[in-house]
Structures are given as structure tokens and as C-alpha cells.
């Protein structure tokens, strides 16, 4: 089975590309969605222990956690040391199950794929990108986003140029959702045409 990693900087179309894979019957996995689930379950106690006061009604309040991390950026490393291994275990299980079910390929979205320095065992990496002006425009249109918050996020991410240089496949997503979906469909067709990975 071909294992495809999807990554890219904030607001460059990762979720759109992942959905396009899923719409074609490819098993897909979102690391962000896994984190959201963990913040309602097994990550609650260890994260609360690191950052007392971030739990509301038994789940991690992401807004409160973001405020604490903005005030103390060194906390990111401690948070990642707790949460990333849990996400990696879920990704490994997902890919094994997809392969056992006989799928030709599976796609996994990991926003901080290169930054983490972790080898997930992907056979290829698809990187989404857009012009930086479009990226900032998209990101700042998100609810609760500020220039300061965006700059903090971008400071933790590799420059787009570096991600593009490390990509197996590139998806420039400034066009319509349909145009992006067509690019994904072409890639999926070519991978399926290759047959099972040797």
C-alpha cells in the first residue's frame, strides 16, 4: 500500500486536499482531528497536569491552552512530548488497518510533518502551498485569528519554500476547490495505475 503524507503551512489547503482523497475512496486521517479527539479523552489528564486550568467540563479548552502557550512559548515542546506520541500511535494503527483492508493507498494529513523530525514511514509527501499574500488573507479570515497569533504560528513552521523543496508532489491551491480536486484525482489515478507498492 502506498502511504501518502500531506503537509503544508497554515491556510494552504491541506484539509481540502485530504477531503479530495477521501472523496475518491482513499482512507484518510487528519492529525488535527486526532488531537481534537485526544483533548476530549486520553490527553486531558496529562495536558491539565502540564498546564493547570486548561480543562473545562472534562475536556481541554483549546482557547485557554492557546493563551497559555502564547504567554509561554516554551510550553509547546512539553505539550508536543505528551500529545505527539499519542497521535503517532493512531496514525500507525490507521495505516496498518487500511493496508489490512486491501487499500491501494492511504493519505494522512500532518501539519507539522517536517518540523517534527519524525519519520512516519510515508512513501511520498504531498505539500500544499499558495502565494504568501493569499495564505495570510485566508488565515486572517479565520474566526479568532489575529496578526499576532498568525505570526506566532508561522514562526513555528518551516518556510513554504523549504517544504516545497522536500515534497514528492506539489499542490498549488489558489484555484477553485474543483481544480484542486482534479489535481488530486490525477495523482490518485496514477498511483492506482502503478499497482501495489513493491
N, C-alpha and C positions, 0 to 999 in steps of 0.2 A: 504493500500500500504506500502511496505517495503521501508524505506528511508535509503540509504546506503551512509555514508560519506567516502571519500577516502582521505588519507593524507599520509605524509611521508616526509623525509628530501629531500633536493635538490638532483637531479640526481639519484633517487631511483626507477624510473619507474612509477610515478603517471599518467602521460599522456598516457603511454602505456596501463595501466590497465583501465583507463577511456575509451579509444578507444575500448578496448576489450568488455567492457559492451555495448557501443554504437553499435558495430558490431553485437551484439546479439539482437538488437531491444529494448534495455533498454534506456529510455530517460536519457541523460547525460547533466551535466552542469559543466563548468570549471570556478572557481572563477578568475583565471588568465585572461581568455578570457573576462570575465565581466569587469575586471579592465581596460583592453586594450580598450574596448568599451567606458567605462566611461571617459577615458583620451582623448577621441575624442568628448565627449559630456558634460553631466551634471557635471562632476567633474572638467572640465577645469577652470572655474572661481574661485571656492573655493581653488583649489590647487595653481593656479597662485597667489592668494591673500596671501597664506602662504609662497610661495617660488617665489618671483618675478623674472621673466626672464626665467622660465622653459617652456613657451609656444612658439611654432614655428608654424606659419601658422594655428593658431586656435586650435592646439592640444598640449597635453603635450608631450614634448620631454623627453623620459624616460632616455636617456643617461645623459642629463643635470640634471634632477632630481636626478639621482643616484649619480652624482658628488656632488651635494649639500648635500645629505644625508650622503655621505661618510665623508664630511668635518664637518658635524654637525649631528651625530647620534641621538641626542635628537629629531630631526625632525620627526623620524619615528612615534612616538606616536601621534604627531599633524596630520600627514598625515593619519594615520590609523583612527583617530577620525572622519575624513571627509569621507574617502573612504569606510571603512568597513560597516557602516550602509547602504550605497547605495547597496553594494554587497549583504548584508544580505536580503534586501528587494527583490532583484532579485531572490535569492535562494528560498525564501519563496514562491514567485509567481510561480516560475518554478515547485516546488514540488506540490503546490496546483493544477496547471494545469495538471500535469502528473497524479495525482490521479483522477481528474475530467474526464480525458480521459480514465480511466479504466485500467491503467497500474498496473501490479503486484508489480513492484519495480522501483525505480529511483535512479541514482547514481550521487553524487555531489563531485567534487574534490575541497578541501580547503587546500592549502599548510600549512597554519599556524592555523590549526584547534585547536590543543591543546593549542598552545601559546596564542590564542585569548581569551581563557577562556569563549567563548560564546557557549551556548547550541543551536544548530541548530535544535534540535528535531529529530536527526538521531536515527534509531532503532539499527544500528550496524555500526561499523567503521572498514574499511579495511586499514591496514597500509602496505605500500610498504617499502622494505628495501634491502640493499645489504651490503657486506663487505665494510668497510670504505675505503680500498685501491681502490676498484672498483668505489666507489662513487666519490672519488677525481679525479680519472682518467677520468671518464665520465664528471664531472663538468668542469675540466680544458680544456677539448676538445671543450667546447662551445665557439662560437665566442665572443671575448671581455672579456672572463673570465681571471682573474689573481689570483695568490695565495692569495694576499691581499683581493681582492673582495670576494673570496670564504670563507676566514676565517671570514670576516665581516658577511656574510650570515649565516654561521654555528653558529656564536656566538648568533644569534637571534633565533636559532631553538633549541628545546629540543634535547638531545642526542637520537640517534636511539633506544638505549636500553629502554629508558623511553617510547617512542612512542609504541614500540613493546609490552611492558607490559600493555598498555592501549587498545590494539587492540581487536576487536572481531574476525577478520580474518587477517591472515598474508600472504603477497605475497612476497616471496624472488625472485627477478627479475634478477639474474645474468645469467640465462639461455637465450635461444632464445626468440624472441617475440612470436613465436608459442607456446612455453612451458608456457609462462605467460598467453596467450590467453586461453590455455587449462585449466589452474587453474581457471580462471575467469568463463569459461563455466561451469565447475563443480559446482562452487558456485551458479551461476545463476540457474542452473537446480535444485539444492537442495532447493533454496528459492522458486522457482516456484512450486516445488512439495509440499511444505508446504501449499500452497494455500494462500488466502488473510490473511493479518495480522488481528488478532482479536483485 
